[in-house]
């Protein structure tokens, strides 16, 4: 009798990339950079890469509070490459240049309440965007408002979560 060959199953194992989960709280009070009137801009470095990696799984939850009046708010989460100067959010036209560095953005407003309570704009969401990062690259949060420079009562509190695949 001829011997039967047994079918062998071969298990291929893939290298699993380590995941580094980051949850970073954000709290910004007015300290605007006055850019072309009537827009004021606030910037915050969220994270700086020390080794190459990939950012993915971006989530955010922001609350903007205003006690002084009506504000139009435009915010962006961007990748800032090492050695490249930071950009300015434009009031009209192209919001941020270069656009390929924008991972997430949003727009809203806070309206003045007659009873003196703070008005609020909440933004939460997720992004499937992925970007390869090199050592020295940064994740930035910027927002621009149409309020009065320096005297605005606009405040931001929230959190940003992402995964860093190395």
Beta strands, then each sheet from edge to edge (+ up, - down):
strand 1: 19-28
strand 2: 33-34
strand 3: 40-48
strand 4: 53-66
strand 5: 71-80
strand 6: 102-110
strand 7: 119-127
strand 8: 131-133
strand 9: 138-145
strand 10: 155-165
sheet 1: 1+ 10- 4+ 7-
sheet 2: 1+ 10- 4+ 8-
sheet 3: 2+ 3- 9+ 5- 6+
end
